[in-house]
Amino acid sequence: MATGKINVSVENIFPLIKKFLYSDHEIFLRELISNATDATLKLKHLTSIGEAKVEYGNPQIEVKVDKDNNQIRIADQGIGMTAEEVKKYINEVAFSGAEEFLDKYKDAGKDSGIIGHFGLGFYSAFMVADKVEIITKSFKDEPAVHWTCDGSPEFTLEETQKDDRGTEIILHVAEDSTEFLEGTKIRELLTKYNKFMPIPIKFGTKTETLPKPEGAKEDDPAPTQEVDDIINNPTPAWTKKPTDLKEEDYKNFYRELYPMQFEEPLFNIHLNVDYPFNLTGILYFPKLTNDLNVQKDRIQLYQNQVFVTDNVEGIVPEFLTMLRGVIDSPDIPLNVSRSYLQADGAVKKISSYITKKVADKLSSLFKNNREDFEQKWNDIKVVIEYGMLSEEKFFEKADKFALYPTVDGSYFTFEELENKIKDNQTDKDDKLVVLYASDKEAQHSYIEAAKAKGYEVLLMDSPIVSHLMQKLETSKEKLSFARVDADHLDNLIKKEDTAISKLSDEEKDRLKADLEKVVQEKGYTIQMEAMDSSASPFIITEPEFMRRMKEMQQTGGGGMFGMGNMPEMYNLIVNTNHELVGEILNTKTAKKRERLINQSLDLARLSKGLLKGEELTNFIARSYDMIK
């Protein structure tokens, strides 16, 4: 038997390991099973190239909980270790890895954003155990060995008896970690971290119902048998070739990832690249609403089928964090802070690749089945619009398949829209004016007025639409977006031929003074406009620029400080050519004039959805009096 001292400059590193990783100490199980998996896969490789003269067979990893003796056991049938290898890999390499890790991060605290602890490996066992044993037998013809360490730098190493190759780790669970002696807790961790490990993981047994034998009666109970409970799926969908998978396989895998999600995904994107980096995965587009606070962190990041995190910010472009699915890459550095990760060259390439793959998939869906793409548009538009705003390369590709729906349910790409409206909706300055509504019901009268002039009105109602319009206006020449209620139509799309006012300048001034007396407390800016006599006498509009800036600030950005807290601003446009406006001007009594102004203003406010509460009640009572 040999005893020794682990050569380490930090006299007692174990309390540091425990303290530093305390909030994350459940990862010990992930680490030990990762090691067991590596040992098994190494054996598979050595047998395949003829270097290991043993039968590979169908190895599995077994996890056992012995609550009575405060023990957790993790056993594999992998490559095993000789005494020399234990000294090298356990006493030197693994330990120096742990020390180096702590040296680097012990001062950074838990807020340093470390998202994985690979490399710490075996010594993470001491986060939950006050004594650890290793019993291991190499595939080489050498004696089995038994290593023991009680959490101090001292260890013992001796020969022992073990019939079959592989390694068993025995954790003597510390008093402050007895939660890990509960079978339900271990099962939860195995499902979280090791659900898709490439080697079967056994955890206890389960009862399986067998088919009834021939001739059995209907009320005879079906026979049962005890079988190994394998808790993982060693060959998940993302590890297979896309050509080997059917649509149903993708849907089944989605249910496996999200058992509590009852809605089917809209479509999936299979990622598979081996140069200039390794990356596999499947991303799913779920049905998305207009809510930007949709639950993110639903994409799971794996490294060689080991779960690492579901916070993929910095690896997946921000706009795609609303998707779901799996990304697996051995090339993503995991023992580093998030700021380092975001600056890493490989990670940037991965992010660009994912963006390109998503854009290509959307493009092919649009080309191959446009009707289906249009039906799904409202469920996916938030992701696409967000991507167009945040990723220039995505914008360039999406410009060909992003859709612009009209209030009548037609869908156009920007190029199609431009061709359809350019003759009728180009103003006197040769600028294309795209009219849109954000609420079909609330803006109904404005929409109908625009349609009466033969104008096309888009329905743009996503929460980031103001930002998107700003982006389109700056990236395309001679283009402006205007909501149908931003001004009267002749001002929104100015043509050369402006109407002539029936009122003189003196009459307009007099009428404006009368109106200001009545509406002064309501905060409207009054504009006298010569419009078609069939247009409404009073129209309330919201200036496009101010309203849009306010909306942009409310959803982040906008560039103008404090806009989100500004009161709503409205213009009252008075049609000087309307018969009722002429009557208001020529009414002899001030009382009747005031009543006509109030009634006309309230009708305009009603049309805009601004008449509420007491003012609405008074308007209704006044209207009944007028009928009488």
C-alpha positions as CSV (number, residue, x, y, z in Angstrom):
1,M,0.0,0.0,0.0
2,A,1.3,3.5,-0.9
3,T,0.4,6.7,0.9
4,G,1.3,10.1,-0.3
5,K,0.6,13.8,-0.3
6,I,-0.9,15.6,-3.3
7,N,1.6,18.2,-4.3
8,V,-0.4,21.4,-4.1
9,S,0.4,25.0,-3.1
10,V,-3.0,25.7,-1.6
11,E,-2.7,23.6,1.6
12,N,-6.4,22.7,1.8
13,I,-8.1,23.2,-1.5
14,F,-11.2,21.2,-0.7
15,P,-13.0,23.8,1.4
16,L,-12.3,26.3,-1.4
17,I,-13.8,24.0,-4.0
18,K,-16.8,23.6,-1.8
19,K,-17.2,27.2,-0.9
20,F,-16.6,28.6,-4.4
21,L,-18.9,26.3,-6.2
22,Y,-21.4,26.0,-3.4
23,S,-24.4,27.4,-5.3
24,D,-23.6,24.9,-8.1
25,H,-22.5,21.9,-6.1
26,E,-25.1,19.6,-7.9
27,I,-22.7,19.5,-10.9
28,F,-20.6,16.9,-9.2
29,L,-22.8,14.2,-10.7
30,R,-22.6,15.7,-14.2
31,E,-18.8,15.7,-13.9
32,L,-18.4,12.2,-12.6
33,I,-20.7,10.7,-15.2
34,S,-18.9,12.7,-17.9
35,N,-15.7,11.1,-16.8
36,A,-17.3,7.7,-16.9
37,T,-18.6,8.4,-20.4
38,D,-15.2,9.5,-21.6
39,A,-13.6,6.3,-20.2
40,T,-16.2,4.2,-22.0
41,L,-15.9,6.1,-25.3
42,K,-12.0,5.8,-25.1
43,L,-12.4,2.0,-24.8
44,K,-14.7,2.0,-27.8
45,H,-12.1,3.9,-29.8
46,L,-9.2,1.6,-28.7
47,T,-11.1,-1.6,-29.5
48,S,-12.2,-0.2,-32.9
49,I,-8.5,0.5,-33.9
50,G,-7.3,-2.8,-32.4
51,E,-5.3,-1.3,-29.7
52,A,-7.4,-2.8,-26.9
53,K,-7.6,-6.6,-27.3
54,V,-10.9,-6.8,-25.3
55,E,-14.6,-7.2,-26.2
56,Y,-16.3,-3.8,-26.1
57,G,-19.8,-5.3,-25.6
58,N,-22.7,-3.1,-24.5
59,P,-21.3,-1.1,-21.6
60,Q,-23.4,1.1,-19.3
61,I,-22.9,3.4,-16.4
62,E,-24.6,2.6,-13.2
63,V,-25.5,5.0,-10.4
64,K,-26.6,3.6,-7.0
65,V,-27.7,5.4,-3.8
66,D,-27.0,3.6,-0.5
67,K,-28.9,5.8,2.0
68,D,-28.1,3.6,5.0
69,N,-24.4,3.9,4.5
70,N,-24.5,7.5,3.2
71,Q,-23.0,6.5,-0.1
72,I,-23.4,7.3,-3.8
73,R,-21.7,4.9,-6.2
74,I,-20.9,5.6,-9.9
75,A,-19.6,2.6,-11.8
76,D,-18.5,2.3,-15.5
77,Q,-17.3,-0.5,-17.7
78,G,-14.8,1.7,-19.5
79,I,-11.1,1.9,-20.0
80,G,-10.1,1.7,-16.3
81,M,-6.8,2.9,-14.8
82,T,-3.6,1.3,-13.6
83,A,-1.8,2.4,-10.4
84,E,0.5,4.6,-12.4
85,E,-2.5,6.2,-14.3
86,V,-4.3,6.9,-11.0
87,K,-1.2,8.7,-9.7
88,K,-0.9,10.7,-12.9
89,Y,-4.6,11.5,-13.7
90,I,-6.0,11.8,-10.2
91,N,-3.1,13.0,-8.0
92,E,-1.5,15.3,-10.6
93,V,-3.4,16.3,-13.7
94,A,-7.0,16.5,-12.3
95,F,-5.8,18.2,-9.1
96,S,-3.7,20.8,-10.9
97,G,-6.7,21.5,-13.1
98,A,-8.8,22.1,-10.0
99,E,-6.2,24.4,-8.5
100,E,-5.7,26.4,-11.6
101,F,-9.4,26.8,-11.9
102,L,-9.7,28.1,-8.4
103,D,-6.6,30.3,-8.7
104,K,-8.2,32.0,-11.7
105,Y,-11.7,32.5,-10.3
106,K,-11.7,32.4,-6.5
107,D,-11.6,36.3,-6.4
108,A,-14.2,36.8,-9.1
109,G,-17.0,35.6,-6.9
110,K,-20.2,34.0,-8.0
111,D,-21.2,36.9,-10.3
112,S,-18.4,36.3,-12.8
113,G,-20.8,34.5,-15.1
114,I,-19.0,31.2,-15.3
115,I,-21.3,28.9,-17.1
116,G,-19.5,25.5,-16.8
117,H,-16.9,23.8,-14.8
118,F,-15.5,21.2,-17.1
119,G,-11.9,20.4,-16.3
120,L,-12.6,20.5,-12.5
121,G,-13.8,17.0,-13.2
122,F,-13.2,14.4,-10.6
123,Y,-12.5,16.7,-7.6
124,S,-16.0,18.2,-7.8
125,A,-16.9,15.1,-5.8
126,F,-15.5,16.8,-2.7
127,M,-18.3,19.4,-3.0
128,V,-20.7,16.8,-1.5
129,A,-18.4,14.1,0.0
130,D,-16.0,14.2,2.9
131,K,-14.3,11.0,1.7
132,V,-14.0,9.6,-1.8
133,E,-12.8,6.1,-3.0
134,I,-11.8,4.9,-6.4
135,I,-11.8,1.2,-7.2
136,T,-10.5,0.7,-10.8
137,K,-9.2,-2.0,-13.1
138,S,-7.5,-1.2,-16.4
139,F,-8.3,-3.0,-19.7
140,K,-4.6,-3.8,-19.7
141,D,-3.5,-6.9,-17.8
142,E,-2.6,-5.2,-14.6
143,P,-3.9,-5.4,-11.0
144,A,-6.9,-3.4,-9.8
145,V,-6.2,-0.5,-7.4
146,H,-8.0,1.2,-4.6
147,W,-7.4,4.9,-4.0
148,T,-8.9,6.8,-1.0
149,C,-8.8,10.4,0.1
150,D,-10.6,12.0,3.0
151,G,-10.7,15.6,1.8
152,S,-7.2,16.5,3.0
153,P,-4.1,16.5,0.6
154,E,-3.3,13.0,1.9
155,F,-4.3,9.8,-0.1
156,T,-3.8,6.0,0.1
157,L,-3.3,3.8,-3.0
158,E,-3.2,-0.1,-2.8
159,E,-3.9,-3.1,-4.9
160,T,-7.3,-4.7,-4.6
161,Q,-9.6,-7.3,-6.1
162,K,-11.9,-6.4,-9.0
163,D,-13.0,-8.9,-11.6
164,D,-14.1,-6.8,-14.5
165,R,-12.5,-3.7,-16.1
166,G,-13.8,-0.2,-15.4
167,T,-14.0,2.3,-12.5
168,E,-16.2,2.7,-9.5
169,I,-16.3,5.9,-7.6
170,I,-17.7,5.8,-4.0
171,L,-18.7,9.0,-2.4
172,H,-19.2,9.2,1.4
173,V,-21.7,12.0,1.5
174,A,-21.0,14.8,3.9
175,E,-23.6,15.8,6.6
176,D,-24.4,19.1,4.8
177,S,-25.2,17.3,1.5
178,T,-27.6,14.5,2.5
179,E,-30.2,15.8,0.1
180,F,-28.2,13.9,-2.5
181,L,-29.0,10.6,-0.8
182,E,-32.6,10.9,-2.0
183,G,-33.3,8.8,-5.1
184,T,-35.7,11.4,-6.4
185,K,-32.9,14.1,-6.2
186,I,-30.4,12.0,-8.1
187,R,-33.0,11.0,-10.7
188,E,-33.7,14.8,-11.2
189,L,-30.0,15.6,-11.7
190,L,-29.5,12.7,-14.0
191,T,-32.5,13.8,-16.1
192,K,-31.2,17.4,-16.1
193,Y,-27.6,16.9,-17.0
194,N,-27.3,13.4,-18.5
195,K,-30.6,12.9,-20.3
196,F,-28.8,12.6,-23.7
197,M,-25.4,11.1,-22.7
198,P,-24.1,8.7,-25.4
199,I,-23.7,5.8,-23.0
200,P,-26.8,4.2,-21.3
201,I,-27.1,5.2,-17.6
202,K,-28.8,2.7,-15.3
203,F,-30.5,4.0,-12.1
204,G,-32.3,1.2,-10.4
205,T,-34.9,-1.0,-12.0
206,K,-38.5,-0.6,-13.2
207,T,-41.4,-3.0,-13.7
208,E,-42.3,-3.8,-17.3
209,T,-45.6,-5.3,-18.4
210,L,-45.3,-8.3,-20.8
211,P,-47.9,-9.4,-23.3
212,K,-50.3,-12.0,-22.0
213,P,-49.6,-15.6,-23.1
214,E,-51.8,-17.3,-25.6
215,G,-55.0,-18.8,-24.1
216,A,-54.9,-16.4,-21.1
217,K,-58.3,-15.2,-19.8
218,E,-59.4,-11.6,-20.2
219,D,-59.3,-10.9,-16.4
220,D,-55.9,-12.7,-15.9
221,P,-53.3,-10.1,-14.9
222,A,-50.6,-9.4,-17.5
223,P,-47.2,-10.9,-16.5
224,T,-44.4,-8.4,-15.5
225,Q,-40.7,-8.4,-15.2
226,E,-38.1,-6.2,-13.5
227,V,-35.7,-4.5,-16.0
228,D,-32.9,-2.0,-15.8
229,D,-34.1,1.5,-15.6
230,I,-32.1,3.4,-18.3
231,I,-32.8,7.0,-17.7
232,N,-31.2,8.5,-20.8
233,N,-31.6,8.5,-24.5
234,P,-28.0,7.8,-25.8
235,T,-28.9,8.6,-29.5
236,P,-31.0,11.8,-29.4
237,A,-32.3,13.2,-32.7
238,W,-29.6,15.9,-33.1
239,T,-26.8,13.2,-33.2
240,K,-28.4,11.6,-36.3
241,K,-28.3,12.7,-40.0
242,P,-31.2,14.8,-41.2
243,T,-31.7,12.2,-44.0
244,D,-32.4,9.6,-41.3
245,L,-35.1,11.5,-39.6
246,K,-38.8,12.0,-40.5
247,E,-41.0,14.9,-39.5
248,E,-42.5,12.8,-36.7
249,D,-39.0,12.1,-35.3
250,Y,-38.5,15.9,-34.9
251,K,-41.8,16.3,-33.2
252,N,-41.2,13.4,-30.9
253,F,-37.8,14.9,-29.9
254,Y,-39.5,18.2,-29.2
255,R,-41.9,16.4,-26.8
256,E,-38.9,14.7,-25.2
257,L,-37.2,18.1,-24.6
258,Y,-40.4,19.9,-23.4
259,P,-42.8,17.3,-22.0
260,M,-45.0,20.1,-20.5
261,Q,-45.3,21.9,-23.9
262,F,-48.6,20.9,-25.5
263,E,-48.4,23.0,-28.7
264,E,-46.5,21.5,-31.7
265,P,-43.6,23.6,-33.0
266,L,-44.2,25.3,-36.4
267,F,-41.0,24.0,-38.0
268,N,-37.4,23.0,-37.1
269,I,-33.9,23.7,-38.4
270,H,-31.3,20.9,-38.2
271,L,-27.8,22.3,-37.6
272,N,-24.9,20.1,-38.7
273,V,-21.4,21.5,-39.4
274,D,-17.9,20.1,-38.9
275,Y,-15.7,22.9,-40.4
276,P,-14.4,25.5,-39.3
277,F,-15.9,24.3,-36.0
278,N,-18.0,21.4,-34.8
279,L,-21.7,22.1,-34.1
280,T,-24.8,20.0,-34.2
281,G,-28.3,20.7,-33.0
282,I,-32.0,21.2,-33.8
283,L,-33.8,24.5,-33.3
284,Y,-37.5,24.8,-33.2
285,F,-39.8,27.8,-34.0
286,P,-42.6,27.7,-31.4
287,K,-45.8,29.7,-31.8
288,L,-44.9,33.2,-30.6
289,T,-47.2,36.0,-29.6
290,N,-46.5,39.7,-29.8
291,D,-45.3,39.6,-26.3
292,L,-41.6,40.5,-26.3
293,N,-41.3,39.2,-22.7
294,V,-41.8,35.7,-24.1
295,Q,-39.9,33.0,-22.1
296,K,-36.3,32.9,-23.3
297,D,-33.6,30.5,-22.1
298,R,-35.4,27.5,-23.7
299,I,-32.5,26.5,-25.9
300,Q,-30.3,23.9,-24.2
301,L,-26.5,24.0,-24.7
302,Y,-24.7,20.7,-24.6
303,Q,-21.0,19.7,-24.9
304,N,-20.7,16.2,-26.3
305,Q,-24.2,15.4,-25.2
306,V,-23.6,16.7,-21.6
307,F,-26.0,19.4,-20.6
308,V,-24.2,22.7,-19.7
309,T,-26.7,25.5,-19.6
310,D,-30.0,26.9,-20.9
311,N,-28.6,30.4,-21.0
312,V,-27.2,30.6,-24.5
313,E,-26.8,34.4,-24.7
314,G,-23.6,35.2,-26.6
315,I,-23.6,31.9,-28.4
316,V,-27.0,32.2,-30.1
317,P,-27.8,35.6,-31.6
318,E,-30.1,37.6,-29.3
319,F,-33.1,37.5,-31.6
320,L,-33.0,33.7,-31.8
321,T,-33.1,33.2,-28.0
322,M,-36.9,33.1,-28.3
323,L,-36.6,29.7,-30.1
324,R,-36.3,26.3,-28.5
325,G,-34.1,23.3,-29.1
326,V,-30.6,22.0,-28.6
327,I,-27.1,23.1,-29.6
328,D,-24.2,20.8,-29.0
329,S,-20.6,21.9,-29.7
330,P,-17.3,20.7,-28.2
331,D,-15.7,24.0,-29.5
332,I,-17.5,26.4,-27.1
333,P,-15.2,27.3,-24.2
334,L,-17.1,26.7,-21.0
335,N,-14.7,27.6,-18.1
336,V,-14.8,31.3,-18.9
337,S,-16.7,34.4,-18.1
338,R,-19.5,35.5,-20.4
339,S,-17.7,38.6,-21.6
340,Y,-14.8,36.4,-22.7
341,L,-17.2,34.1,-24.4
342,Q,-18.8,36.9,-26.4
343,A,-15.4,38.1,-27.6
344,D,-14.3,34.6,-28.6
345,G,-13.6,34.1,-32.3
346,A,-15.1,30.6,-32.5
347,V,-18.2,31.7,-30.7
348,K,-18.7,34.6,-33.1
349,K,-18.4,32.2,-36.1
350,I,-21.0,29.9,-34.5
351,S,-23.4,32.8,-33.9
352,S,-23.0,33.8,-37.6
353,Y,-23.5,30.3,-38.8
354,I,-26.7,29.9,-36.8
355,T,-28.0,33.2,-38.2
356,K,-27.3,32.1,-41.7
357,K,-28.9,28.7,-41.3
358,V,-32.1,30.2,-39.8
359,A,-32.3,32.7,-42.7
360,D,-31.7,30.0,-45.3
361,K,-34.4,27.8,-43.7
362,L,-37.0,30.7,-43.6
363,S,-36.1,31.5,-47.2
364,S,-36.7,28.0,-48.4
365,L,-40.0,27.7,-46.5
366,F,-41.1,30.9,-48.2
367,K,-40.1,29.7,-51.6
368,N,-41.4,26.2,-51.3
369,N,-44.7,26.8,-49.7
370,R,-45.6,30.4,-49.6
371,E,-49.2,29.8,-48.5
372,D,-48.1,27.9,-45.4
373,F,-45.5,30.5,-44.7
374,E,-48.2,33.3,-44.8
375,Q,-50.4,31.3,-42.4
376,K,-47.5,31.1,-39.9
377,W,-46.3,34.7,-40.3
378,N,-48.1,36.1,-37.3
379,D,-46.6,33.4,-35.1
380,I,-43.0,34.0,-36.2
381,K,-42.9,37.6,-37.2
382,V,-41.5,38.9,-33.9
383,V,-38.3,36.8,-34.3
384,I,-37.9,37.8,-37.9
385,E,-38.5,41.6,-37.3
386,Y,-36.2,41.5,-34.2
387,G,-33.5,39.8,-36.4
388,M,-33.9,42.4,-39.1
389,L,-33.3,45.1,-36.6
390,S,-30.3,43.5,-34.8
391,E,-28.3,41.6,-37.4
392,E,-27.4,43.3,-40.7
393,K,-26.7,40.1,-42.5
394,F,-30.0,38.6,-41.5
395,F,-31.7,41.8,-42.6
396,E,-30.2,41.5,-46.1
397,K,-31.6,37.9,-46.4
398,A,-34.9,38.5,-44.7
399,D,-35.7,41.5,-46.9
400,K,-36.6,38.9,-49.6
401,F,-39.0,36.9,-47.4
402,A,-40.3,39.2,-44.7
403,L,-44.0,39.8,-45.2
404,Y,-46.1,42.9,-44.9
405,P,-49.8,42.0,-44.4
406,T,-52.6,44.4,-45.3
407,V,-55.7,45.1,-43.3
408,D,-57.6,42.9,-45.9
409,G,-55.4,39.8,-45.3
410,S,-53.1,40.0,-48.3
411,Y,-49.4,39.4,-47.8
412,F,-46.6,41.2,-49.8
413,T,-42.8,41.1,-49.7
414,F,-41.4,44.7,-49.7
415,E,-40.6,44.4,-53.4
416,E,-44.1,43.3,-54.2
417,L,-45.6,46.0,-52.1
418,E,-43.5,48.7,-53.7
419,N,-44.6,47.6,-57.2
420,K,-48.2,47.6,-56.2
421,I,-48.4,51.0,-54.6
422,K,-45.7,53.1,-56.3
423,D,-48.1,54.6,-58.9
424,N,-50.7,55.7,-56.4
425,Q,-48.8,56.3,-53.2
426,T,-45.8,58.3,-54.4
427,D,-46.0,61.9,-53.3
428,K,-45.0,65.1,-55.1
429,D,-41.4,64.8,-53.8
430,D,-41.1,61.3,-55.4
431,K,-41.2,59.6,-52.0
432,L,-43.1,56.3,-51.6
433,V,-45.5,56.6,-48.7
434,V,-46.5,53.3,-47.0
435,L,-49.7,53.7,-45.0
436,Y,-50.3,51.3,-42.1
437,A,-52.7,50.7,-39.2
438,S,-51.7,49.2,-35.9
439,D,-55.3,48.4,-34.8
440,K,-58.0,47.5,-37.4
441,E,-60.9,48.2,-35.1
442,A,-59.7,51.4,-33.4
443,Q,-58.5,53.0,-36.7
444,H,-61.4,51.7,-38.8
445,S,-62.6,55.1,-40.1
446,Y,-59.1,56.2,-41.1
447,I,-58.5,52.9,-42.9
448,E,-61.8,53.2,-44.8
449,A,-61.0,56.8,-45.9
450,A,-57.6,55.6,-47.2
451,K,-59.2,52.6,-49.0
452,A,-61.8,55.0,-50.6
453,K,-58.8,56.7,-52.3
454,G,-57.5,53.4,-53.6
455,Y,-54.6,53.3,-51.1
456,E,-53.2,50.1,-49.7
457,V,-53.1,49.9,-45.9
458,L,-50.7,47.5,-44.1
459,L,-51.5,46.0,-40.7
460,M,-48.4,46.4,-38.6
461,D,-49.1,45.6,-35.0
462,S,-46.0,44.0,-33.5
463,P,-44.4,45.8,-30.5
464,I,-41.1,46.6,-32.3
465,V,-42.7,47.8,-35.6
466,S,-41.7,51.5,-34.9
467,H,-38.0,50.4,-34.8
468,L,-38.4,48.3,-37.9
469,M,-40.0,51.1,-39.9
470,Q,-37.1,53.4,-38.9
471,K,-34.7,50.7,-40.1
472,L,-36.5,50.4,-43.4
473,E,-36.7,54.2,-43.9
474,T,-32.9,54.5,-43.4
475,S,-31.9,51.5,-45.5
476,K,-34.1,52.2,-48.5
477,E,-34.2,55.4,-50.5
478,K,-37.2,57.8,-50.7
479,L,-39.5,55.8,-48.4
480,S,-41.6,56.8,-45.4
481,F,-44.2,55.0,-43.3
482,A,-47.2,56.8,-42.0
483,R,-50.0,55.5,-39.7
484,V,-53.4,56.2,-41.3
485,D,-54.3,58.4,-38.3
486,A,-51.1,60.5,-38.3
487,D,-52.7,63.3,-40.5
488,H,-55.4,63.7,-43.0
489,L,-54.7,61.7,-46.2
490,D,-53.9,64.7,-48.4
491,N,-51.1,65.6,-46.0
492,L,-49.9,62.0,-45.6
493,I,-49.5,61.6,-49.4
494,K,-49.1,65.1,-50.7
495,K,-49.9,65.5,-54.4
496,E,-49.5,68.6,-56.6
497,D,-53.1,69.5,-56.7
498,T,-54.2,70.8,-53.3
499,A,-57.8,71.8,-52.7
500,I,-58.8,75.5,-52.5
501,S,-60.4,76.6,-49.2
502,K,-64.0,77.9,-49.3
503,L,-63.1,80.2,-46.4
504,S,-61.0,83.3,-46.6
505,D,-58.0,83.8,-44.3
506,E,-60.1,86.2,-42.1
507,E,-62.9,83.6,-41.8
508,K,-60.3,80.9,-40.9
509,D,-58.8,83.1,-38.2
510,R,-62.2,83.8,-36.7
511,L,-63.2,80.2,-36.8
512,K,-59.9,79.1,-35.2
513,A,-60.4,81.6,-32.4
514,D,-64.0,80.2,-31.7
515,L,-62.6,76.6,-31.7
516,E,-59.7,77.5,-29.4
517,K,-62.2,78.9,-26.8
518,V,-64.0,75.6,-26.7
519,V,-61.1,73.1,-26.9
520,Q,-58.4,75.0,-25.1
521,E,-58.4,72.7,-22.0
522,K,-58.3,69.5,-24.2
523,G,-54.8,70.2,-25.5
524,Y,-55.3,69.8,-29.2
525,T,-53.3,71.7,-31.8
526,I,-55.8,73.1,-34.3
527,Q,-55.0,72.9,-38.1
528,M,-57.2,74.5,-40.7
529,E,-57.0,72.4,-43.9
530,A,-58.8,72.6,-47.2
531,M,-60.0,69.1,-48.0
532,D,-62.5,67.4,-50.1
533,S,-66.0,68.5,-49.0
534,S,-67.0,64.8,-48.5
535,A,-64.2,64.3,-46.0
536,S,-65.0,64.5,-42.3
537,P,-65.4,68.0,-40.8
538,F,-63.2,67.3,-37.8
539,I,-60.4,64.7,-37.8
540,I,-58.1,63.9,-34.8
541,T,-54.6,62.8,-35.7
542,E,-51.4,61.8,-33.9
543,P,-48.2,63.2,-35.5
544,E,-46.2,60.2,-36.8
545,F,-42.8,61.3,-35.6
546,M,-43.7,62.1,-32.0
547,R,-45.9,59.0,-31.6
548,R,-43.3,56.7,-33.1
549,M,-40.5,58.1,-31.0
550,K,-42.6,57.5,-27.9
551,E,-43.4,53.9,-28.9
552,M,-39.7,53.3,-29.7
553,Q,-38.6,54.5,-26.3
554,Q,-41.2,52.3,-24.6
555,T,-39.7,49.2,-26.3
556,G,-36.1,50.3,-25.9
557,G,-34.2,52.9,-27.9
558,G,-35.7,55.8,-29.7
559,G,-32.9,58.2,-29.2
560,M,-34.9,60.9,-27.4
561,F,-34.7,61.1,-23.7
562,G,-37.9,61.0,-21.7
563,M,-40.2,60.5,-24.7
564,G,-41.9,57.5,-23.1
565,N,-43.2,59.7,-20.3
566,M,-44.6,62.4,-22.6
567,P,-48.3,63.0,-22.8
568,E,-50.1,61.9,-25.9
569,M,-50.1,64.7,-28.6
570,Y,-53.1,65.1,-30.9
571,N,-53.9,67.5,-33.8
572,L,-57.4,68.6,-34.5
573,I,-57.7,69.0,-38.3
574,V,-60.7,71.1,-39.4
575,N,-61.9,70.7,-43.0
576,T,-62.6,74.2,-44.1
577,N,-64.6,73.0,-47.1
578,H,-67.1,70.9,-45.1
579,E,-70.7,72.2,-44.9
580,L,-70.9,71.8,-41.1
581,V,-67.7,73.8,-40.6
582,G,-69.3,76.6,-42.6
583,E,-72.4,76.4,-40.4
584,I,-70.3,76.6,-37.2
585,L,-68.7,79.8,-38.6
586,N,-72.0,81.4,-39.5
587,T,-74.0,80.5,-36.4
588,K,-75.4,83.6,-34.8
589,T,-75.6,82.5,-31.2
590,A,-72.5,81.6,-29.2
591,K,-74.4,78.9,-27.3
592,K,-75.4,77.0,-30.5
593,R,-71.8,77.4,-31.9
594,E,-70.3,75.9,-28.8
595,R,-72.8,73.0,-28.9
596,L,-72.0,72.3,-32.6
597,I,-68.2,72.4,-31.9
598,N,-68.5,70.1,-28.9
599,Q,-70.7,67.6,-30.7
600,S,-68.4,67.6,-33.8
601,L,-65.3,67.3,-31.6
602,D,-66.8,64.5,-29.6
603,L,-67.7,62.6,-32.8
604,A,-64.1,62.9,-33.9
605,R,-62.8,61.7,-30.5
606,L,-65.3,58.8,-30.6
607,S,-63.9,57.8,-34.0
608,K,-60.4,57.9,-32.5
609,G,-61.4,55.9,-29.4
610,L,-60.6,58.9,-27.1
611,L,-64.1,59.5,-25.7
612,K,-64.4,57.7,-22.4
613,G,-66.0,57.9,-18.9
614,E,-68.0,61.0,-18.0
615,E,-67.4,62.7,-21.3
616,L,-68.8,59.7,-23.2
617,T,-71.9,59.7,-20.9
618,N,-72.4,63.5,-21.4
619,F,-72.0,63.0,-25.2
620,I,-74.7,60.3,-25.3
621,A,-77.1,62.4,-23.2
622,R,-76.5,65.4,-25.4
623,S,-77.1,63.3,-28.6
624,Y,-80.4,62.1,-27.3
625,D,-81.5,65.7,-26.5
626,M,-80.6,66.7,-30.1
627,I,-82.8,63.8,-31.5
628,K,-85.7,65.0,-29.3
